[in-house]
Structure formats: structure tokens, C-alpha cells
Amino acid sequence: MTSAKTGLRRATRMVRAGLHRSPNNETAEALYLNSGFVFNSAAEAEAAFKGENDVYMYARYGNPTVTTFEERLAALEGAQMCRATATGMAAIFASLACQLKSGDRVVAARELFGSCHHIVSKILPKWGVETVFVKGTDLAAWEAALSKPAKAVLLESPSNPMLDLVDVAAVAEMAHAAGATVIVDNVFATPLYQSPLALGADVVVYSATKHIDGHGRCLGGAVLGSTDWMNEHFIPFYRNTGPSMSPFNAWVMAKSLETLELRVDRMSATAATVADWLAEHDGIAQVRYPGRADHPQHALAKRQMTGFGSLVTLEVKGGKESAFKVLDSFGVIDLSNNLGDAKSLACHPATTTHSKLPVEERLDCGITDGVIRISVGLEHPDDLTEDLAQALAAAS
Ligand SMILES: *Cc1c(COP(=O)(O)O)cnc(C)c1O
């Protein structure tokens, strides 16, 4: 990691950390679009394969452009080590699979991104791993589930799409007492607004596809943790199973980190404006935004987050029919299940991202047929509230 750069302030680190200029002295980070590397001698190759020197060998293990992205993200997260992956799901799957064996037990919040839920509910049990879901907001449920030994805990906060929070510090304490490694999917908070490692978690995972790229171009993911944990568990799995990030995507992601703070701060300020505007509207049954005093866990949000993010979830009156009318009437906001983009995007979780959940479970999570999730982008706030106004009028 670029220790010379770590004393600098965050905004500076985001444009300076991980920069290793080639002898050509290019200003911007070079893109090393290569898979292989040559050795200067047979002895150097022998030493590399023994792990005795620190040279690039093969891009599945590491590539200079990927290293730039990893060092820059680690400097933002305050983590000792980062490895970039091809997608967010590759990061999450590898962070679990690298440490689990048959007979182990995993405790997870039930409010997980759909594919994470699939890994915990469908894939891990096939391999003899016992998995238990708990309601993420319910500390008594975590306590009961963690009264028996566990190997890993997986949670997401704020969660998709209802923006429920998990008390990361409280759960980490119980998880550690049960012997578990705590993995936090920090996508919705972004590295700017929540630092799970400082709250007691062991591993942070990202889909870099979302706010980190932020322009809807590339898939990517990242796993961050201590050097000890990464070297013992993650690195051998990563090197031998191959979820590595492409150098091109790493170059896009590293450059995107330079503007992450500017983009996400603006998007979150607009999201707060949109949430307040929606709360005043007659056609709305409920608005969810962790920054609003009426969010059920606003006190916890203020305690464990330094900002409240770019996602706003609303429930329209009139169920699926109204929700579909609103979605089909948008003129500026696009319909997409993606998020964290410069363009505002909206989706209907009940029939898309969460359609595979059993109905009772979906409703128990609060995902009714009237729920719409909006990922607020970089458009002018007035254009978004005007678009919402005309769409809600068309639906009423
Ligand atoms: C998108 C997302 C993922 C999966 O990331 P991919 O890059 O699509 O593989 C995981 N968790 C959360 C919270 C997400 O939003």
C-alpha cells in the first residue's frame, strides 16, 4: 500500500493514492492492458514462484493497473489490503467461499441483495454449510442466532430496497463472541459514508459497478480486510479460482474514484431533497430515507453513517397499478434495476429484484406492491421533482 500517500486527506488520496508512474512519466494512471509479465532471469522466476520477491507474474494474481485501483480504494476505506474482483457477486462469493467448509455455520441478515440471498440460501447449504437468516434490524434475533458458534456473518446496511439498517458494531461484537468473521456489503453507504472496519467488521465487500464506476460502464467488485485475513483466507482462493478484475475495468474504476466524493455528495444532497419533497406529496404512503427524522432507525443512521446515500424508497398509494403508472410516466428518470449511476434510475422491487422471494417474506421485509426504489443521479433536483410530480399526477 502507498504508505507515503496515506497521511494525506481523503480528497487528495482519491487522486494520488496508488499512482505509480512508468518511466514515461505520464500524468494520468497508465493502463497496463496485459495478462503476462516477463522475468529478467530464471532465478527471478524461481523466486517469484516461491513467493520470495514481489514482481508481477500473471494478471490473474495481479496487474499494475488493478493494483492502482486496489491501493486507491484501500486508502479510501482505511483497510490494510484490497483485492479487486470481476463483479460485486464475485467479491461476495469469494469472501464466503474462501473461509467456509462443510459443517460450518453462517448467519446472515435476511435483507440481502437477491444474488447474495441465493448464495446463502441455495449454494452454501448444498456444500454442507448450515445457514441461518435473521431480521437485520432485530438485535435479539442476532443474539439468538449467534448464541451458537458461527464461522461467518454477512449483512448489508442500509439494505436493498427498504433502506433498513443493521447495528454493525453491536452485531460485530456478538459475532466475534461466536467466533465469526463479519462481512459487510457496504454498497448502499459507499466507502464515503460508512466505515464497517472502524465499526468492528472484519471484511468489507463492494459492487464497484454501482457508485464507484458511477457511469454505468463496467462491472467490478472489491474485498477489503486486514493483511492477515487476506493472506490466510482470501488470496490463495483468489489466485487459484480466478475472480480477478480486468485491467481495463480497473483503470475506469481508479479514475472514477477521483470523482466519487463529488458525485456521491451531490447525489445524496439531491436524494435528501427528493425524499423531503416526496414526504409532502398526497399520493405517497411512505418515504424511506435514512437521513429523515421519520426513518425508523434515524438515530442509528446518525451514529454509524456520516451521510445517508443516493437511494430513496417510496411506497405509492394504490399498489402495483399505481406504481407501474408512475414508472411508465417518468420522462427523465429511467427504469433500471441498476443503481449508483449519474442518471436517476427507478425500479419496482416486488416484480423485479425481489420477485423470487416468497410473498410472505417479501411483505415481511416491507416490500409491498406499491414500493418504488429510486437511485438519485446527478440531474438538477428540480427536474427530478418535476418528473416525479407529473408521474404521480398521471397515476392518481
Ligand atoms: C449490485 C449489488 C451487488 C452485486 O454486484 P454486481 O457488481 O452486480 O455483481 C451486491 N450487493 C449489492 C448491495 C448490490 O447493490
Ligand as a Chemical Component Dictionary entry (heavy atoms), coordinates in Angstrom:
data_LIG
# 
_chem_comp.id                   LIG 
_chem_comp.type                 NON-POLYMER 
_chem_comp.pdbx_formal_charge   0 
_chem_comp.three_letter_code    LIG 
# 
loop_
_chem_comp_atom.comp_id 
_chem_comp_atom.atom_id 
_chem_comp_atom.alt_atom_id 
_chem_comp_atom.type_symbol 
_chem_comp_atom.charge 
_chem_comp_atom.model_Cartn_x 
_chem_comp_atom.model_Cartn_y 
_chem_comp_atom.model_Cartn_z 
_chem_comp_atom.pdbx_ordinal 
LIG C1 C1 C 0 -25.219 -4.743 -7.248 1  
LIG C2 C2 C 0 -25.037 -5.252 -5.892 2  
LIG C3 C3 C 0 -24.345 -6.458 -5.679 3  
LIG C4 C4 C 0 -23.798 -7.299 -6.826 4  
LIG O1 O1 O 0 -22.836 -6.624 -7.574 5  
LIG P1 P1 P 0 -22.519 -6.957 -9.123 6  
LIG O2 O2 O 0 -21.432 -5.998 -9.460 7  
LIG O3 O3 O 0 -23.800 -6.730 -9.874 8  
LIG O4 O4 O 0 -22.102 -8.379 -9.196 9  
LIG C5 C5 C 0 -24.194 -6.894 -4.375 10 
LIG N1 N1 N 0 -24.703 -6.206 -3.344 11 
LIG C6 C6 C 0 -25.382 -5.047 -3.513 12 
LIG C7 C7 C 0 -25.921 -4.328 -2.320 13 
LIG C8 C8 C 0 -25.574 -4.533 -4.794 14 
LIG O5 O5 O 0 -26.257 -3.388 -4.951 15 
# 
loop_
_chem_comp_bond.comp_id 
_chem_comp_bond.atom_id_1 
_chem_comp_bond.atom_id_2 
_chem_comp_bond.value_order 
_chem_comp_bond.pdbx_ordinal 
LIG C1 C2 SING 1  
LIG C2 C3 SING 2  
LIG C2 C8 DOUB 3  
LIG C3 C4 SING 4  
LIG C3 C5 DOUB 5  
LIG C4 O1 SING 6  
LIG O1 P1 SING 7  
LIG P1 O2 DOUB 8  
LIG P1 O3 SING 9  
LIG P1 O4 SING 10 
LIG C5 N1 SING 11 
LIG N1 C6 DOUB 12 
LIG C6 C7 SING 13 
LIG C6 C8 SING 14 
LIG C8 O5 SING 15 
# 
